[in-house]
Amino acid sequence: MPCAQRAEIMLHFPVGLDTKKEMKRIFSGLFLLTGLCLLRAPLLFAQFSAPSVTILTTFDVPTGGETFPSGINDAGDIVGSYLRFGNEFGFERFANGKFKIIGEPPPRSTTLARGINNLGIICGMTGSEGFFYNGTAFTLYDAPDSTQTIINKENDLGDFVGSATINGVVVGFANIAGQFISLVIPGATLTTADGINNRDEIVGRYYDATGTYGFYRDPAGNLTYPITVQNSSFVNLNSINDRGEIAGDWADPAIGGYCHGFIMRLPHHVVSFDVPGSYNTSACDINNLGETTGYFYDFTGRGIHGFTGQLNQGGSR
């Protein structure tokens, strides 16, 4: 299931928050951080009322099945995955509303489309390998010494982030200017790198003995963690755009641990939101125009659907 691994993480951040059940990414691992400056003081976000997110559309893959969008570019093209008969397949939803199914031939039982950049390059995982897809051909990628690789997002410069199983341990990673960089928060049992922008700012999540939190890595390699939201039981940071706006979700104990979606801007701004008629919302990506996409669970019991939304009063930095 797309968007962040299927672990639920809920946040309240300054630019837009809500919850989402994280998907099928289970990353456990330990990484040795070398030469990185770690900012360990917790960043606790409270919500504020000025910005808001307007839900524009909801949609489903025409072939049926549960729909999990996870990436959107500035043209409004969306990628994600859908679950049908126990298998997951990738899709692209163009800005005109038409769909294309994505699969590495011969069809594999799992194809996750996780991100799309402004050049139209799609990234994700097929089988146990990461991939890039240019609309006609696949290029497979395996992290060094890994048995499984997933590429979560790629920026317009060709830098990308993801997670990989290496020596039985799942670690987050970045590949910047061709250099492989392991990313694991000290003391974490699982770290995932989920979003990267054209500034090479990175966001992701990690699990440790106390819970699930977000982290931020600046272009110089300095880490800020833990990032959490007031009154949340866990938080997922799923992507970051060039304006520094972060899409994610946070789990709300007051509604049984289900998630609210949010848009956040460090250090102190978060906007939480829910799709009307939903009991679980996850914001998986936000483009440079403030358009966001993700998925939600509806109250009617009819499944999991995609949505698009617009951040209002987002501002720039």
GIWOSUL-V905689 format. One record per pair of residues at least 12 apart in sequence whose C-alpha atoms are under 10 Angstrom apart, sorted by the first residue. I is the first residue (numbers start at 1). J is the second residue. Records with the same first field share a line. If there is no record, write none. Layout:
I: J / J
//
This chain:
1: 21 / 22 / 23 / 24 / 25 / 66 / 67 / 68 / 69 / 70 / 80 / 81 / 82 / 83 / 87 / 88 / 89 / 110 / 111 / 112 / 113 / 114
2: 21 / 22 / 23 / 24 / 25 / 67 / 68 / 69 / 70 / 71 / 79 / 80 / 81 / 82 / 83 / 88 / 90 / 111 / 112 / 113 / 114 / 124 / 152 / 284 / 294 / 295
3: 20 / 21 / 22 / 23 / 24 / 25 / 68 / 69 / 70 / 71 / 80 / 81 / 112 / 113 / 114 / 115 / 152 / 194 / 236 / 238 / 239 / 248 / 282 / 283 / 284 / 285 / 293 / 294 / 295
4: 20 / 21 / 22 / 23 / 24 / 25 / 26 / 70 / 114 / 152 / 192 / 193 / 194 / 195 / 204 / 205 / 236 / 237 / 238 / 239 / 248 / 249 / 282 / 283 / 284
5: 21 / 22 / 23 / 24 / 25 / 26 / 27 / 192 / 194 / 205 / 236 / 238
6: 20 / 21 / 22 / 23 / 24 / 25 / 26
7: 20 / 21 / 22 / 23 / 24 / 25 / 26 / 212 / 234 / 235 / 236 / 251
8: 20 / 21 / 22 / 23 / 212 / 233 / 234 / 235 / 236 / 249 / 250 / 251 / 252 / 257 / 258 / 259 / 280 / 282
9: 21 / 22 / 205 / 211 / 212 / 213 / 214 / 228 / 229 / 232 / 233 / 234 / 235 / 236 / 237 / 248 / 249 / 250 / 251 / 252 / 257 / 258 / 259 / 260 / 261 / 282
10: 22 / 212 / 213 / 228 / 229 / 230 / 231 / 232 / 233 / 234 / 235 / 236 / 237 / 248 / 249 / 250 / 251 / 252 / 253 / 257 / 258 / 259 / 260 / 261 / 262 / 272 / 280 / 281 / 282
11: 44 / 45 / 46 / 47 / 213 / 214 / 227 / 228 / 229 / 230 / 231 / 232 / 233 / 234 / 235 / 236 / 237 / 247 / 248 / 249 / 250 / 251 / 252 / 259 / 260 / 261 / 262 / 263 / 264 / 270 / 271 / 272 / 282
12: 44 / 45 / 46 / 47 / 48 / 228 / 229 / 230 / 231 / 232 / 235 / 248 / 249 / 250 / 251 / 252 / 260 / 261 / 262 / 263 / 264 / 269 / 270 / 271 / 272 / 273
13: 44 / 45 / 46 / 47 / 48 / 227 / 228 / 229 / 230 / 235 / 246 / 247 / 248 / 249 / 250 / 261 / 262 / 263 / 264 / 265 / 266 / 267 / 268 / 269 / 270 / 271 / 272
14: 45 / 46 / 47 / 48 / 49 / 50 / 51 / 52 / 229 / 245 / 246 / 262 / 263 / 264 / 265 / 266 / 267 / 268 / 269 / 270 / 271 / 272
15: 47 / 48 / 49 / 50 / 51 / 52 / 53 / 245 / 246 / 247 / 262 / 263 / 264 / 265 / 266 / 268 / 269 / 270 / 271 / 272 / 273 / 311 / 312 / 313 / 314 / 315
16: 47 / 48 / 49 / 51 / 52 / 53 / 245 / 246 / 247 / 248 / 249 / 260 / 261 / 262 / 263 / 264 / 265 / 269 / 270 / 271 / 272 / 273 / 274 / 283 / 292 / 311 / 312 / 314
17: 47 / 52 / 53 / 229 / 235 / 246 / 247 / 248 / 249 / 250 / 259 / 260 / 261 / 262 / 263 / 264 / 269 / 270 / 271 / 272 / 273 / 274 / 281 / 282 / 283
18: 235 / 236 / 247 / 248 / 249 / 250 / 251 / 252 / 258 / 259 / 260 / 261 / 262 / 263 / 270 / 271 / 272 / 273 / 274 / 275 / 280 / 281 / 282 / 283
19: 232 / 234 / 235 / 236 / 248 / 249 / 250 / 251 / 252 / 257 / 258 / 259 / 260 / 261 / 262 / 272 / 273 / 274 / 279 / 280 / 281 / 282 / 283 / 295 / 296
20: 235 / 236 / 248 / 249 / 250 / 251 / 257 / 258 / 259 / 260 / 261 / 262 / 274 / 279 / 280 / 281 / 282 / 283 / 284 / 294 / 295 / 296 / 297
21: 236 / 249 / 250 / 251 / 257 / 258 / 259 / 260 / 280 / 281 / 282 / 295 / 296 / 297
22: 235 / 236 / 238 / 248 / 249 / 259 / 282 / 284
23: 68
24: 112
25: 150 / 163 / 164 / 170 / 190 / 192
26: 163 / 164 / 165 / 169 / 170 / 171 / 190 / 191 / 192
27: 163 / 164 / 165 / 168 / 169 / 170 / 171 / 172 / 189 / 190 / 191 / 192 / 205 / 206 / 207
28: 163 / 164 / 165 / 166 / 168 / 169 / 170 / 171 / 172 / 184 / 188 / 189 / 190 / 191 / 192 / 206 / 207 / 208
29: 164 / 165 / 166 / 167 / 168 / 169 / 170 / 171 / 172 / 183 / 184 / 185 / 186 / 187 / 188 / 189 / 190 / 191 / 192 / 206 / 207
30: 169 / 170 / 171 / 172 / 182 / 183 / 184 / 185 / 186 / 187 / 188 / 189 / 190 / 191
31: 169 / 170 / 171 / 172 / 173 / 181 / 182 / 183 / 184 / 185 / 186 / 187 / 188 / 189 / 190 / 191
32: 182 / 183 / 184 / 185 / 186
33: 181 / 182 / 183 / 184 / 185 / 186 / 221 / 223
34: 182 / 221
35: 221 / 222
36: 217 / 220 / 221 / 222 / 223
37: 217 / 220 / 221 / 222 / 223 / 224
38: 185 / 186 / 217 / 221 / 222 / 223 / 224 / 225
39: 215 / 216 / 217 / 222 / 223 / 224 / 225 / 226
40: 223 / 224 / 225 / 226 / 227
41: 224 / 225 / 226 / 227
42: 213 / 215 / 224 / 225 / 226 / 227 / 228
43: 214 / 215 / 224 / 225 / 226 / 227 / 228 / 229 / 230 / 266 / 267 / 268
44: 226 / 227 / 228 / 229 / 230 / 231 / 232 / 267 / 268 / 269
45: 227 / 228 / 229 / 230 / 231 / 232 / 264 / 265 / 266 / 267 / 268 / 269 / 270 / 271
46: 228 / 229 / 230 / 231 / 268 / 269 / 270 / 271 / 272
47: 229 / 230 / 262 / 264 / 268 / 269 / 270 / 271 / 272
48: 268 / 269 / 270 / 271 / 272
49: 269 / 270 / 271 / 272
50: 269 / 270 / 271 / 312 / 313 / 314
51: 263 / 269 / 270 / 271 / 272 / 311 / 312 / 313 / 314 / 315
52: 262 / 263 / 270 / 271 / 272 / 273 / 309 / 310 / 311 / 312 / 313 / 314
53: 261 / 262 / 263 / 271 / 272 / 273 / 274 / 275 / 290 / 291 / 292 / 308 / 309 / 310 / 311 / 312 / 313 / 314
54: 273 / 274 / 275 / 291 / 292 / 308 / 309 / 310 / 311 / 312
55: 273 / 274 / 275 / 276 / 291 / 292 / 293 / 307 / 308 / 309 / 310 / 311
56: 275 / 291 / 292 / 293 / 307 / 308 / 309 / 310
57: 275 / 293 / 306 / 307 / 308 / 309 / 310
58: 275 / 293 / 294 / 295 / 296 / 305 / 306 / 307 / 308 / 309
59: 93 / 97 / 295 / 304 / 305 / 306 / 307 / 308
60: 82 / 93 / 99 / 295 / 303 / 304 / 305 / 306 / 307
61: 80 / 81 / 82 / 83 / 91 / 92 / 93 / 98 / 99 / 100 / 101 / 305 / 306
62: 98 / 99 / 100
63: 82 / 84 / 99 / 101
64: 82 / 83 / 84
65: 81 / 82 / 83 / 84 / 85 / 86 / 87 / 88 / 89 / 303 / 304 / 305
66: 81 / 82 / 83 / 84 / 88 / 295 / 296 / 297 / 302 / 303 / 304 / 305 / 306
67: 80 / 81 / 82 / 83 / 84 / 88 / 89 / 90 / 91 / 294 / 295 / 296 / 297 / 303 / 304 / 305 / 306 / 307
68: 80 / 81 / 82 / 83 / 88 / 90 / 91 / 112 / 113 / 114 / 282 / 284 / 293 / 294 / 295 / 296 / 304 / 305 / 306 / 307
69: 81 / 82 / 90 / 91 / 92 / 93 / 112 / 113 / 114 / 115 / 282 / 283 / 284 / 285 / 293 / 294 / 295 / 296 / 305 / 306 / 307 / 308
70: 112 / 113 / 114 / 115 / 116 / 152 / 153 / 238 / 239 / 282 / 283 / 284 / 285 / 286 / 292 / 293 / 294 / 295 / 306
71: 92 / 113 / 114 / 115 / 116 / 117 / 122 / 123 / 152 / 153 / 195 / 238 / 239 / 283 / 284 / 285 / 286 / 287 / 292 / 293 / 294
72: 92 / 93 / 94 / 95 / 114 / 115 / 116 / 117 / 118 / 120 / 284 / 285 / 286 / 287 / 288 / 291 / 292 / 293 / 294 / 308
73: 95 / 115 / 116 / 117 / 118 / 119 / 120 / 121 / 155 / 241 / 285 / 286 / 287 / 288 / 289 / 291 / 292
74: 95 / 116 / 117 / 118 / 119 / 120 / 286 / 287 / 288 / 289 / 290 / 291
75: 94 / 95 / 117 / 118 / 119 / 120 / 287 / 288 / 289 / 291
76: 93 / 94 / 95 / 96 / 97 / 118 / 287 / 289 / 291 / 292 / 293 / 308
77: 92 / 93 / 94 / 95 / 96 / 97 / 98 / 99 / 116 / 117 / 118 / 120
78: 91 / 92 / 93 / 94 / 95 / 97 / 99 / 113 / 114 / 115 / 116 / 117 / 120 / 122 / 285 / 292 / 293 / 294 / 306 / 308
79: 91 / 92 / 93 / 94 / 99 / 100 / 101 / 102 / 112 / 113 / 114 / 115 / 116 / 122 / 123 / 124 / 293 / 294
80: 92 / 93 / 101 / 102 / 111 / 112 / 113 / 114 / 115 / 116 / 122 / 123 / 124 / 284 / 293 / 294 / 295 / 306
81: 101 / 102 / 110 / 111 / 112 / 113 / 114 / 124
82: 101 / 110 / 111 / 112 / 113 / 304 / 305 / 306
83: 110 / 112 / 304
86: 109 / 110
87: 108 / 109 / 110 / 111
88: 103 / 108 / 109 / 110 / 111 / 112 / 113 / 126
89: 101 / 102 / 103 / 104 / 107 / 108 / 109 / 110 / 111 / 112 / 113 / 126
90: 102 / 103 / 104 / 110 / 111 / 112 / 113 / 114 / 124 / 125 / 126
91: 103 / 111 / 112 / 113 / 114
92: 113 / 115 / 116 / 122 / 135
100: 135
101: 113
102: 122 / 126 / 133 / 135 / 136
103: 125 / 126 / 127 / 133 / 138
104: 125 / 126 / 127 / 131 / 133 / 137 / 138 / 139 / 140
105: 126 / 137 / 138
107: 126 / 127
108: 126 / 127 / 128
109: 126 / 127
110: 125 / 126 / 127 / 128
111: 124 / 125 / 126 / 127 / 128 / 129 / 130 / 131
112: 124 / 125 / 126 / 127 / 130 / 131 / 150 / 151 / 152
113: 125 / 126 / 130 / 131 / 132 / 133 / 150 / 151 / 152 / 153
114: 131 / 150 / 151 / 152 / 153 / 154 / 162 / 194 / 284 / 285
115: 132 / 151 / 152 / 153 / 154 / 155 / 160 / 194 / 195 / 239 / 284 / 285
116: 132 / 133 / 134 / 152 / 153 / 154 / 155 / 156 / 285
117: 153 / 154 / 155 / 156 / 157 / 158 / 197 / 198 / 287
118: 154 / 155 / 156 / 157 / 287
119: 134 / 155 / 156 / 157 / 158
120: 133 / 134 / 135 / 156
121: 133 / 134 / 135 / 154 / 155 / 156 / 158
122: 134 / 135 / 138 / 151 / 152 / 153 / 154
123: 138 / 139 / 140 / 141 / 150 / 151 / 152 / 153 / 154 / 160 / 161 / 162
124: 140 / 141 / 149 / 150 / 151 / 152 / 153 / 154 / 162
125: 140 / 141 / 142 / 148 / 149 / 150 / 151 / 152 / 162
126: 138 / 140 / 148 / 149 / 150 / 151
127: 148 / 149 / 150
128: 140 / 141 / 142 / 146 / 147 / 148 / 149 / 150 / 164 / 165
129: 141 / 142 / 143 / 146 / 147 / 148 / 149 / 150 / 151 / 164
130: 142 / 143 / 148 / 149 / 150 / 151 / 152 / 162 / 163 / 164
131: 149 / 150 / 151 / 152
132: 151 / 154
142: 164
143: 162 / 163 / 164 / 165 / 166 / 173 / 174 / 175 / 180 / 182
144: 164 / 165 / 166 / 180
145: 164 / 165 / 166 / 167
146: 163 / 164 / 165 / 166 / 167 / 168 / 169 / 170 / 171
147: 164 / 165 / 166 / 167 / 168 / 169 / 170
148: 163 / 164 / 165 / 166 / 168 / 170
149: 162 / 163 / 164 / 165 / 166 / 170 / 171 / 172 / 173
150: 162 / 163 / 164 / 165 / 172 / 173 / 192 / 194
151: 163 / 164 / 172 / 173 / 174 / 193 / 194 / 195
152: 174 / 192 / 193 / 194 / 195 / 196 / 238 / 239
153: 174 / 193 / 194 / 195 / 196 / 197 / 202 / 238 / 239 / 240 / 285
154: 174 / 175 / 194 / 195 / 196 / 197 / 198 / 200
155: 176 / 195 / 196 / 197 / 198 / 199 / 200 / 241 / 242
156: 196 / 197 / 198
157: 176 / 177 / 197 / 198 / 199 / 200
158: 175 / 176 / 177 / 178 / 198
159: 174 / 175 / 176 / 177 / 178 / 179 / 196 / 197 / 198 / 200
160: 173 / 174 / 175 / 176 / 177 / 178 / 180 / 193 / 194 / 195 / 196 / 197 / 200 / 202
161: 173 / 174 / 175 / 176 / 180 / 181 / 182 / 183 / 192 / 193 / 194 / 195 / 196 / 200 / 202 / 203 / 204
162: 174 / 175 / 182 / 183 / 191 / 192 / 193 / 194 / 195 / 196 / 204
163: 182 / 183 / 190 / 191 / 192 / 193 / 194
164: 182 / 191 / 192 / 193
169: 189 / 190 / 191
170: 184 / 189 / 190 / 191 / 192
171: 183 / 184 / 185 / 188 / 189 / 190 / 191 / 192 / 193 / 206
172: 184 / 185 / 190 / 191 / 192 / 193 / 194 / 204 / 205 / 206
173: 191 / 192 / 193 / 194
174: 192 / 193 / 194 / 195 / 196 / 200 / 202
175: 200
176: 200 / 219
181: 221
183: 204 / 217 / 223
184: 205 / 206
185: 205 / 206 / 207 / 208 / 215 / 223 / 224 / 225 / 226
186: 206 / 208
187: 206 / 207 / 208 / 209
188: 205 / 206 / 207 / 208 / 209 / 210 / 211 / 212
189: 206 / 207 / 208 / 209
190: 205 / 206 / 207 / 208 / 212
191: 204 / 205 / 206 / 207 / 208 / 212 / 213 / 214 / 215
192: 204 / 205 / 206 / 207 / 214 / 215 / 236 / 237 / 238
193: 205 / 206 / 214 / 215 / 216 / 217 / 237 / 238 / 239
194: 236 / 237 / 238 / 239 / 240 / 284 / 285
195: 216 / 237 / 238 / 239 / 240 / 241 / 246 / 247 / 284 / 285
196: 216 / 217 / 238 / 239 / 240 / 241 / 242
197: 239 / 240 / 241 / 242 / 243 / 244 / 245 / 287 / 288
198: 219 / 240 / 241 / 242 / 243
199: 218 / 219 / 240 / 241 / 242 / 243 / 244
200: 217 / 218 / 219 / 220 / 221 / 240 / 242
201: 216 / 217 / 218 / 219 / 220 / 221 / 222 / 239 / 240 / 241 / 242 / 244
202: 215 / 216 / 217 / 218 / 219 / 221 / 223 / 237 / 238 / 239 / 240 / 241 / 244 / 246
203: 215 / 216 / 217 / 218 / 223 / 224 / 236 / 237 / 238 / 239 / 240 / 246 / 247
204: 216 / 217 / 227 / 235 / 236 / 237 / 238 / 239 / 240 / 248
205: 225 / 226 / 227 / 234 / 235 / 236 / 237 / 238
206: 225 / 226 / 235 / 236 / 237
207: 234
210: 234
211: 233 / 234 / 235
212: 226 / 227 / 228 / 232 / 233 / 234 / 235 / 236 / 250
213: 225 / 226 / 227 / 228 / 229 / 232 / 233 / 234 / 235 / 236 / 237 / 250
214: 226 / 227 / 228 / 229 / 234 / 235 / 236 / 237 / 238 / 248
215: 227 / 228 / 235 / 236 / 237
216: 237 / 240 / 246 / 266
227: 266 / 267
228: 250
229: 249 / 250 / 251 / 252 / 270
230: 250 / 252
231: 250 / 251 / 252 / 253 / 254
232: 249 / 250 / 251 / 252 / 253 / 254 / 257 / 259 / 260
233: 250 / 251 / 252 / 253 / 254 / 257 / 258 / 259
234: 249 / 250 / 251 / 252 / 253 / 257 / 259
235: 248 / 249 / 250 / 251 / 252 / 259 / 260
236: 248 / 249 / 250 / 251 / 259 / 261 / 262 / 282 / 283 / 284
237: 249 / 250 / 262 / 263 / 264 / 283 / 284 / 285
238: 282 / 283 / 284 / 285 / 286
239: 263 / 283 / 284 / 285 / 286 / 287
240: 263 / 264 / 265 / 284 / 285 / 286 / 287 / 288
241: 285 / 286 / 287 / 288 / 289 / 290
242: 286 / 287 / 288 / 289 / 316 / 317
243: 265 / 287 / 288 / 289 / 290 / 314 / 315 / 316 / 317
244: 264 / 265 / 266 / 288 / 316 / 317
245: 262 / 263 / 264 / 265 / 266 / 269 / 270 / 285 / 286 / 287 / 288 / 290 / 311 / 314 / 315 / 316 / 317
246: 262 / 263 / 264 / 265 / 266 / 270 / 283 / 284 / 285 / 286 / 287
247: 261 / 262 / 263 / 264 / 265 / 270 / 271 / 272 / 282 / 283 / 284 / 285 / 286 / 287 / 292 / 293 / 294
248: 260 / 261 / 262 / 263 / 264 / 272 / 281 / 282 / 283 / 284 / 285 / 286 / 294
249: 261 / 262 / 263 / 264 / 272 / 273 / 280 / 281 / 282 / 283 / 284 / 294
250: 262 / 272 / 280 / 281 / 282 / 283
251: 280 / 281 / 282
252: 280
255: 279 / 280
256: 279
257: 280
258: 279 / 280 / 281 / 282 / 297
259: 272 / 273 / 274 / 278 / 279 / 280 / 281 / 282 / 283 / 296 / 297
260: 272 / 273 / 274 / 275 / 278 / 279 / 280 / 281 / 282 / 283 / 296
261: 273 / 274 / 275 / 280 / 281 / 282 / 283 / 284 / 293 / 294 / 295 / 296
262: 274 / 281 / 282 / 283 / 284 / 292 / 311
263: 283 / 284 / 285 / 286 / 290 / 292 / 311 / 314
264: 314
265: 314 / 316 / 317
271: 311 / 314
273: 309
274: 296
275: 295 / 296 / 297 / 298 / 306 / 307 / 308 / 309
276: 296 / 298 / 299
277: 296 / 297 / 298 / 299 / 300
278: 295 / 296 / 297 / 298 / 299 / 300 / 301 / 304 / 305
279: 296 / 297 / 298 / 299 / 300
280: 295 / 296 / 297 / 298 / 299 / 304
281: 294 / 295 / 296 / 297 / 298 / 304 / 305 / 306 / 307
282: 294 / 295 / 296 / 297 / 306 / 307
283: 295 / 296 / 306 / 307 / 308 / 309
285: 308
286: 308 / 309 / 310 / 311
287: 310
288: 316
289: 310 / 311 / 314
290: 309 / 310 / 311 / 312 / 313 / 314 / 315
291: 308 / 309 / 310 / 311 / 312
292: 307 / 308 / 309 / 310 / 311
293: 306 / 307 / 308 / 309 / 310
294: 306 / 307 / 308 / 309
295: 307 / 308
//
